[in-house]
Structure formats: structure tokens, C-alpha cells
Amino acid sequence: CTYPNCKKTFSCIYNLRSHYRIHSTERPFKCDSCQQSFSRNHDLKRHQKIHLGIKPYRCTKCDRTFGRLDALKRH
């Protein structure tokens, strides 16, 4: 990435282009449910799980469920 102070590198040009949108205001991926927008399709898909109620990660100690693995790990 040639953005100042960003040291990310990519072997695939598609990933580099996707990454550049993080530094810009371009947010082409919009949620149909709440109109929130994202720079990457991956982030939109992750966000949409909130509206769908998808929580595949379960705590083995208390049975609480989470939509994201990182949220379970923080728990």
C-alpha cells in the first residue's frame, strides 16, 4: 500500500484495491436493512449477520452465543 504510514502488502491486486478503500471515503457495499455502508464486501457480510440473528459461536461455560468468533474470545 502506498498510503502514508501504511505498511500493508498484498500479493493479489484485487486485495490491494479493496484495501485502498479503507483509506478513502468510498463505501460501495450498503446494507439493505439499515443503510450502513462498508468499504469491503466481507465487512458487509459480517455486518448482515446482526440483522439475520446468526450467532454460530457458543461459549462452552455459559451457553451465551455470539455472531463473531472474536467476540466469543473477548467474552
Jmol script that loads the backbone (N, CA, C; Angstrom):
load data "model"
ATOM      1  N   CYS A   1       0.853  -1.178   0.000  1.00  0.00           N
ATOM      2  CA  CYS A   1       0.000   0.000   0.000  1.00  0.00           C
ATOM      3  C   CYS A   1       0.897   1.239   0.000  1.00  0.00           C
ATOM      4  N   THR A   2       0.562   2.204  -0.806  1.00  0.00           N
ATOM      5  CA  THR A   2       1.360   3.425  -0.893  1.00  0.00           C
ATOM      6  C   THR A   2       0.801   4.553  -0.032  1.00  0.00           C
ATOM      7  N   TYR A   3      -0.235   4.271   0.730  1.00  0.00           N
ATOM      8  CA  TYR A   3      -0.818   5.279   1.607  1.00  0.00           C
ATOM      9  C   TYR A   3       0.188   5.601   2.715  1.00  0.00           C
ATOM     10  N   PRO A   4       0.333   6.884   3.075  1.00  0.00           N
ATOM     11  CA  PRO A   4       1.312   7.251   4.108  1.00  0.00           C
ATOM     12  C   PRO A   4       1.108   6.484   5.417  1.00  0.00           C
ATOM     13  N   ASN A   5       2.184   5.987   5.954  1.00  0.00           N
ATOM     14  CA  ASN A   5       2.221   5.253   7.228  1.00  0.00           C
ATOM     15  C   ASN A   5       1.513   3.900   7.205  1.00  0.00           C
ATOM     16  N   CYS A   6       1.141   3.431   6.046  1.00  0.00           N
ATOM     17  CA  CYS A   6       0.523   2.107   5.943  1.00  0.00           C
ATOM     18  C   CYS A   6       1.557   1.154   5.365  1.00  0.00           C
ATOM     19  N   LYS A   7       1.817   0.091   6.066  1.00  0.00           N
ATOM     20  CA  LYS A   7       2.863  -0.840   5.649  1.00  0.00           C
ATOM     21  C   LYS A   7       2.307  -2.165   5.133  1.00  0.00           C
ATOM     22  N   LYS A   8       1.014  -2.193   4.820  1.00  0.00           N
ATOM     23  CA  LYS A   8       0.386  -3.424   4.334  1.00  0.00           C
ATOM     24  C   LYS A   8       0.909  -3.775   2.946  1.00  0.00           C
ATOM     25  N   THR A   9       1.090  -5.073   2.716  1.00  0.00           N
ATOM     26  CA  THR A   9       1.483  -5.567   1.398  1.00  0.00           C
ATOM     27  C   THR A   9       0.507  -6.653   0.966  1.00  0.00           C
ATOM     28  N   PHE A  10       0.335  -6.775  -0.332  1.00  0.00           N
ATOM     29  CA  PHE A  10      -0.608  -7.736  -0.889  1.00  0.00           C
ATOM     30  C   PHE A  10      -0.003  -8.403  -2.108  1.00  0.00           C
ATOM     31  N   SER A  11      -0.240  -9.686  -2.253  1.00  0.00           N
ATOM     32  CA  SER A  11       0.252 -10.406  -3.424  1.00  0.00           C
ATOM     33  C   SER A  11      -0.767 -10.373  -4.552  1.00  0.00           C
ATOM     34  N   CYS A  12      -2.000 -10.042  -4.231  1.00  0.00           N
ATOM     35  CA  CYS A  12      -3.079 -10.023  -5.218  1.00  0.00           C
ATOM     36  C   CYS A  12      -3.572  -8.583  -5.389  1.00  0.00           C
ATOM     37  N   ILE A  13      -3.643  -8.106  -6.624  1.00  0.00           N
ATOM     38  CA  ILE A  13      -4.057  -6.729  -6.900  1.00  0.00           C
ATOM     39  C   ILE A  13      -5.476  -6.458  -6.413  1.00  0.00           C
ATOM     40  N   TYR A  14      -6.352  -7.461  -6.479  1.00  0.00           N
ATOM     41  CA  TYR A  14      -7.730  -7.284  -6.002  1.00  0.00           C
ATOM     42  C   TYR A  14      -7.740  -6.912  -4.522  1.00  0.00           C
ATOM     43  N   ASN A  15      -6.925  -7.592  -3.734  1.00  0.00           N
ATOM     44  CA  ASN A  15      -6.868  -7.305  -2.300  1.00  0.00           C
ATOM     45  C   ASN A  15      -6.301  -5.918  -2.016  1.00  0.00           C
ATOM     46  N   LEU A  16      -5.336  -5.502  -2.819  1.00  0.00           N
ATOM     47  CA  LEU A  16      -4.779  -4.160  -2.666  1.00  0.00           C
ATOM     48  C   LEU A  16      -5.839  -3.107  -2.966  1.00  0.00           C
ATOM     49  N   ARG A  17      -6.583  -3.282  -4.045  1.00  0.00           N
ATOM     50  CA  ARG A  17      -7.641  -2.319  -4.396  1.00  0.00           C
ATOM     51  C   ARG A  17      -8.707  -2.269  -3.308  1.00  0.00           C
ATOM     52  N   SER A  18      -9.059  -3.412  -2.798  1.00  0.00           N
ATOM     53  CA  SER A  18     -10.038  -3.476  -1.716  1.00  0.00           C
ATOM     54  C   SER A  18      -9.508  -2.741  -0.483  1.00  0.00           C
ATOM     55  N   HIS A  19      -8.246  -2.944  -0.193  1.00  0.00           N
ATOM     56  CA  HIS A  19      -7.616  -2.295   0.956  1.00  0.00           C
ATOM     57  C   HIS A  19      -7.590  -0.776   0.798  1.00  0.00           C
ATOM     58  N   TYR A  20      -7.327  -0.274  -0.389  1.00  0.00           N
ATOM     59  CA  TYR A  20      -7.276   1.170  -0.619  1.00  0.00           C
ATOM     60  C   TYR A  20      -8.570   1.860  -0.197  1.00  0.00           C
ATOM     61  N   ARG A  21      -9.697   1.182  -0.357  1.00  0.00           N
ATOM     62  CA  ARG A  21     -10.977   1.790   0.013  1.00  0.00           C
ATOM     63  C   ARG A  21     -11.061   2.069   1.515  1.00  0.00           C
ATOM     64  N   ILE A  22     -10.303   1.340   2.310  1.00  0.00           N
ATOM     65  CA  ILE A  22     -10.279   1.592   3.752  1.00  0.00           C
ATOM     66  C   ILE A  22      -9.763   3.002   4.030  1.00  0.00           C
ATOM     67  N   HIS A  23      -8.813   3.444   3.223  1.00  0.00           N
ATOM     68  CA  HIS A  23      -8.218   4.765   3.410  1.00  0.00           C
ATOM     69  C   HIS A  23      -9.065   5.881   2.805  1.00  0.00           C
ATOM     70  N   SER A  24     -10.016   5.550   1.981  1.00  0.00           N
ATOM     71  CA  SER A  24     -10.829   6.565   1.310  1.00  0.00           C
ATOM     72  C   SER A  24     -12.222   6.619   1.925  1.00  0.00           C
ATOM     73  N   THR A  25     -13.054   7.466   1.374  1.00  0.00           N
ATOM     74  CA  THR A  25     -14.446   7.558   1.826  1.00  0.00           C
ATOM     75  C   THR A  25     -15.356   6.673   0.985  1.00  0.00           C
ATOM     76  N   GLU A  26     -14.789   5.950   0.033  1.00  0.00           N
ATOM     77  CA  GLU A  26     -15.588   5.083  -0.836  1.00  0.00           C
ATOM     78  C   GLU A  26     -16.145   3.909  -0.028  1.00  0.00           C
ATOM     79  N   ARG A  27     -17.458   3.771  -0.034  1.00  0.00           N
ATOM     80  CA  ARG A  27     -18.153   2.700   0.685  1.00  0.00           C
ATOM     81  C   ARG A  27     -19.229   2.112  -0.228  1.00  0.00           C
ATOM     82  N   PRO A  28     -18.834   1.301  -1.207  1.00  0.00           N
ATOM     83  CA  PRO A  28     -19.799   0.815  -2.203  1.00  0.00           C
ATOM     84  C   PRO A  28     -20.720  -0.304  -1.733  1.00  0.00           C
ATOM     85  N   PHE A  29     -20.457  -0.901  -0.586  1.00  0.00           N
ATOM     86  CA  PHE A  29     -21.260  -2.036  -0.120  1.00  0.00           C
ATOM     87  C   PHE A  29     -22.223  -1.563   0.967  1.00  0.00           C
ATOM     88  N   LYS A  30     -23.518  -1.516   0.615  1.00  0.00           N
ATOM     89  CA  LYS A  30     -24.528  -0.964   1.509  1.00  0.00           C
ATOM     90  C   LYS A  30     -25.468  -2.031   2.047  1.00  0.00           C
ATOM     91  N   CYS A  31     -25.790  -1.916   3.313  1.00  0.00           N
ATOM     92  CA  CYS A  31     -26.721  -2.831   3.959  1.00  0.00           C
ATOM     93  C   CYS A  31     -28.146  -2.437   3.582  1.00  0.00           C
ATOM     94  N   ASP A  32     -28.929  -3.391   3.107  1.00  0.00           N
ATOM     95  CA  ASP A  32     -30.321  -3.134   2.741  1.00  0.00           C
ATOM     96  C   ASP A  32     -31.208  -2.921   3.963  1.00  0.00           C
ATOM     97  N   SER A  33     -30.781  -3.393   5.105  1.00  0.00           N
ATOM     98  CA  SER A  33     -31.611  -3.307   6.305  1.00  0.00           C
ATOM     99  C   SER A  33     -31.471  -1.983   7.047  1.00  0.00           C
ATOM    100  N   CYS A  34     -30.265  -1.426   7.076  1.00  0.00           N
ATOM    101  CA  CYS A  34     -30.066  -0.211   7.871  1.00  0.00           C
ATOM    102  C   CYS A  34     -29.311   0.894   7.133  1.00  0.00           C
ATOM    103  N   GLN A  35     -28.930   0.663   5.904  1.00  0.00           N
ATOM    104  CA  GLN A  35     -28.229   1.653   5.076  1.00  0.00           C
ATOM    105  C   GLN A  35     -26.809   1.968   5.534  1.00  0.00           C
ATOM    106  N   GLN A  36     -26.266   1.205   6.469  1.00  0.00           N
ATOM    107  CA  GLN A  36     -24.858   1.371   6.814  1.00  0.00           C
ATOM    108  C   GLN A  36     -24.052   0.901   5.616  1.00  0.00           C
ATOM    109  N   SER A  37     -22.908   1.526   5.364  1.00  0.00           N
ATOM    110  CA  SER A  37     -22.108   1.150   4.202  1.00  0.00           C
ATOM    111  C   SER A  37     -20.690   0.782   4.620  1.00  0.00           C
ATOM    112  N   PHE A  38     -20.052   0.013   3.747  1.00  0.00           N
ATOM    113  CA  PHE A  38     -18.748  -0.567   4.053  1.00  0.00           C
ATOM    114  C   PHE A  38     -17.827  -0.469   2.849  1.00  0.00           C
ATOM    115  N   SER A  39     -16.544  -0.461   3.114  1.00  0.00           N
ATOM    116  CA  SER A  39     -15.565  -0.389   2.035  1.00  0.00           C
ATOM    117  C   SER A  39     -15.299  -1.756   1.420  1.00  0.00           C
ATOM    118  N   ARG A  40     -15.586  -2.822   2.169  1.00  0.00           N
ATOM    119  CA  ARG A  40     -15.335  -4.174   1.663  1.00  0.00           C
ATOM    120  C   ARG A  40     -16.584  -5.038   1.795  1.00  0.00           C
ATOM    121  N   ASN A  41     -16.804  -5.890   0.817  1.00  0.00           N
ATOM    122  CA  ASN A  41     -17.947  -6.793   0.823  1.00  0.00           C
ATOM    123  C   ASN A  41     -17.899  -7.717   2.041  1.00  0.00           C
ATOM    124  N   HIS A  42     -16.711  -8.143   2.404  1.00  0.00           N
ATOM    125  CA  HIS A  42     -16.540  -9.011   3.570  1.00  0.00           C
ATOM    126  C   HIS A  42     -17.114  -8.359   4.830  1.00  0.00           C
ATOM    127  N   ASP A  43     -16.867  -7.068   4.989  1.00  0.00           N
ATOM    128  CA  ASP A  43     -17.372  -6.358   6.165  1.00  0.00           C
ATOM    129  C   ASP A  43     -18.895  -6.246   6.141  1.00  0.00           C
ATOM    130  N   LEU A  44     -19.466  -6.055   4.956  1.00  0.00           N
ATOM    131  CA  LEU A  44     -20.926  -6.028   4.831  1.00  0.00           C
ATOM    132  C   LEU A  44     -21.520  -7.370   5.220  1.00  0.00           C
ATOM    133  N   LYS A  45     -20.954  -8.452   4.716  1.00  0.00           N
ATOM    134  CA  LYS A  45     -21.467  -9.794   5.024  1.00  0.00           C
ATOM    135  C   LYS A  45     -21.410 -10.060   6.530  1.00  0.00           C
ATOM    136  N   ARG A  46     -20.323  -9.658   7.158  1.00  0.00           N
ATOM    137  CA  ARG A  46     -20.184  -9.836   8.605  1.00  0.00           C
ATOM    138  C   ARG A  46     -21.248  -9.014   9.337  1.00  0.00           C
ATOM    139  N   HIS A  47     -21.471  -7.789   8.885  1.00  0.00           N
ATOM    140  CA  HIS A  47     -22.471  -6.914   9.486  1.00  0.00           C
ATOM    141  C   HIS A  47     -23.884  -7.479   9.339  1.00  0.00           C
ATOM    142  N   GLN A  48     -24.196  -8.051   8.189  1.00  0.00           N
ATOM    143  CA  GLN A  48     -25.547  -8.544   7.930  1.00  0.00           C
ATOM    144  C   GLN A  48     -25.960  -9.658   8.884  1.00  0.00           C
ATOM    145  N   LYS A  49     -25.008 -10.334   9.467  1.00  0.00           N
ATOM    146  CA  LYS A  49     -25.330 -11.374  10.447  1.00  0.00           C
ATOM    147  C   LYS A  49     -26.081 -10.788  11.642  1.00  0.00           C
ATOM    148  N   ILE A  50     -25.859  -9.514  11.937  1.00  0.00           N
ATOM    149  CA  ILE A  50     -26.564  -8.856  13.034  1.00  0.00           C
ATOM    150  C   ILE A  50     -28.064  -8.877  12.764  1.00  0.00           C
ATOM    151  N   HIS A  51     -28.445  -8.516  11.547  1.00  0.00           N
ATOM    152  CA  HIS A  51     -29.859  -8.448  11.188  1.00  0.00           C
ATOM    153  C   HIS A  51     -30.485  -9.833  11.059  1.00  0.00           C
ATOM    154  N   LEU A  52     -29.689 -10.812  10.687  1.00  0.00           N
ATOM    155  CA  LEU A  52     -30.204 -12.167  10.499  1.00  0.00           C
ATOM    156  C   LEU A  52     -30.242 -12.956  11.801  1.00  0.00           C
ATOM    157  N   GLY A  53     -29.596 -12.426  12.817  1.00  0.00           N
ATOM    158  CA  GLY A  53     -29.578 -13.111  14.105  1.00  0.00           C
ATOM    159  C   GLY A  53     -28.696 -14.346  14.116  1.00  0.00           C
ATOM    160  N   ILE A  54     -27.757 -14.418  13.190  1.00  0.00           N
ATOM    161  CA  ILE A  54     -26.862 -15.575  13.111  1.00  0.00           C
ATOM    162  C   ILE A  54     -25.792 -15.451  14.195  1.00  0.00           C
ATOM    163  N   LYS A  55     -25.780 -16.416  15.098  1.00  0.00           N
ATOM    164  CA  LYS A  55     -24.796 -16.430  16.188  1.00  0.00           C
ATOM    165  C   LYS A  55     -24.258 -17.850  16.340  1.00  0.00           C
ATOM    166  N   PRO A  56     -23.316 -18.225  15.477  1.00  0.00           N
ATOM    167  CA  PRO A  56     -22.843 -19.609  15.469  1.00  0.00           C
ATOM    168  C   PRO A  56     -21.805 -19.953  16.537  1.00  0.00           C
ATOM    169  N   TYR A  57     -21.314 -18.963  17.272  1.00  0.00           N
ATOM    170  CA  TYR A  57     -20.251 -19.224  18.243  1.00  0.00           C
ATOM    171  C   TYR A  57     -20.831 -19.242  19.655  1.00  0.00           C
ATOM    172  N   ARG A  58     -20.689 -20.372  20.347  1.00  0.00           N
ATOM    173  CA  ARG A  58     -21.290 -20.563  21.669  1.00  0.00           C
ATOM    174  C   ARG A  58     -20.207 -20.752  22.729  1.00  0.00           C
ATOM    175  N   CYS A  59     -20.370 -20.067  23.851  1.00  0.00           N
ATOM    176  CA  CYS A  59     -19.487 -20.238  25.000  1.00  0.00           C
ATOM    177  C   CYS A  59     -19.797 -21.583  25.654  1.00  0.00           C
ATOM    178  N   THR A  60     -18.777 -22.376  25.875  1.00  0.00           N
ATOM    179  CA  THR A  60     -18.975 -23.706  26.465  1.00  0.00           C
ATOM    180  C   THR A  60     -19.220 -23.642  27.974  1.00  0.00           C
ATOM    181  N   LYS A  61     -18.953 -22.490  28.572  1.00  0.00           N
ATOM    182  CA  LYS A  61     -19.134 -22.360  30.021  1.00  0.00           C
ATOM    183  C   LYS A  61     -20.516 -21.823  30.406  1.00  0.00           C
ATOM    184  N   CYS A  62     -21.076 -20.918  29.586  1.00  0.00           N
ATOM    185  CA  CYS A  62     -22.349 -20.300  29.976  1.00  0.00           C
ATOM    186  C   CYS A  62     -23.436 -20.391  28.900  1.00  0.00           C
ATOM    187  N   ASP A  63     -23.117 -20.947  27.749  1.00  0.00           N
ATOM    188  CA  ASP A  63     -24.060 -21.118  26.636  1.00  0.00           C
ATOM    189  C   ASP A  63     -24.442 -19.824  25.913  1.00  0.00           C
ATOM    190  N   ARG A  64     -23.832 -18.707  26.250  1.00  0.00           N
ATOM    191  CA  ARG A  64     -24.102 -17.469  25.520  1.00  0.00           C
ATOM    192  C   ARG A  64     -23.584 -17.619  24.096  1.00  0.00           C
ATOM    193  N   THR A  65     -24.307 -17.050  23.116  1.00  0.00           N
ATOM    194  CA  THR A  65     -23.897 -17.164  21.717  1.00  0.00           C
ATOM    195  C   THR A  65     -23.462 -15.810  21.175  1.00  0.00           C
ATOM    196  N   PHE A  66     -22.613 -15.873  20.139  1.00  0.00           N
ATOM    197  CA  PHE A  66     -22.034 -14.678  19.541  1.00  0.00           C
ATOM    198  C   PHE A  66     -22.041 -14.799  18.025  1.00  0.00           C
ATOM    199  N   GLY A  67     -22.120 -13.666  17.376  1.00  0.00           N
ATOM    200  CA  GLY A  67     -22.105 -13.637  15.923  1.00  0.00           C
ATOM    201  C   GLY A  67     -20.708 -13.700  15.343  1.00  0.00           C
ATOM    202  N   ARG A  68     -19.715 -13.388  16.167  1.00  0.00           N
ATOM    203  CA  ARG A  68     -18.339 -13.375  15.680  1.00  0.00           C
ATOM    204  C   ARG A  68     -17.428 -14.106  16.654  1.00  0.00           C
ATOM    205  N   LEU A  69     -16.443 -14.792  16.101  1.00  0.00           N
ATOM    206  CA  LEU A  69     -15.501 -15.540  16.923  1.00  0.00           C
ATOM    207  C   LEU A  69     -14.700 -14.617  17.833  1.00  0.00           C
ATOM    208  N   ASP A  70     -14.306 -13.452  17.331  1.00  0.00           N
ATOM    209  CA  ASP A  70     -13.526 -12.540  18.170  1.00  0.00           C
ATOM    210  C   ASP A  70     -14.341 -12.060  19.379  1.00  0.00           C
ATOM    211  N   ALA A  71     -15.650 -11.921  19.229  1.00  0.00           N
ATOM    212  CA  ALA A  71     -16.497 -11.531  20.365  1.00  0.00           C
ATOM    213  C   ALA A  71     -16.546 -12.646  21.407  1.00  0.00           C
ATOM    214  N   LEU A  72     -16.629 -13.885  20.946  1.00  0.00           N
ATOM    215  CA  LEU A  72     -16.598 -15.020  21.870  1.00  0.00           C
ATOM    216  C   LEU A  72     -15.277 -15.054  22.628  1.00  0.00           C
ATOM    217  N   LYS A  73     -14.175 -14.853  21.936  1.00  0.00           N
ATOM    218  CA  LYS A  73     -12.862 -14.885  22.583  1.00  0.00           C
ATOM    219  C   LYS A  73     -12.715 -13.769  23.612  1.00  0.00           C
ATOM    220  N   ARG A  74     -13.255 -12.580  23.322  1.00  0.00           N
ATOM    221  CA  ARG A  74     -13.209 -11.477  24.296  1.00  0.00           C
ATOM    222  C   ARG A  74     -14.051 -11.794  25.524  1.00  0.00           C
ATOM    223  N   HIS A  75     -15.149 -12.492  25.309  1.00  0.00           N
ATOM    224  CA  HIS A  75     -16.054 -12.886  26.391  1.00  0.00           C
ATOM    225  C   HIS A  75     -15.314 -13.784  27.370  1.00  0.00           C
TER     226      HIS A  75
END
end "model"
wireframe off; spacefill off
backbone 0.3
color backbone group
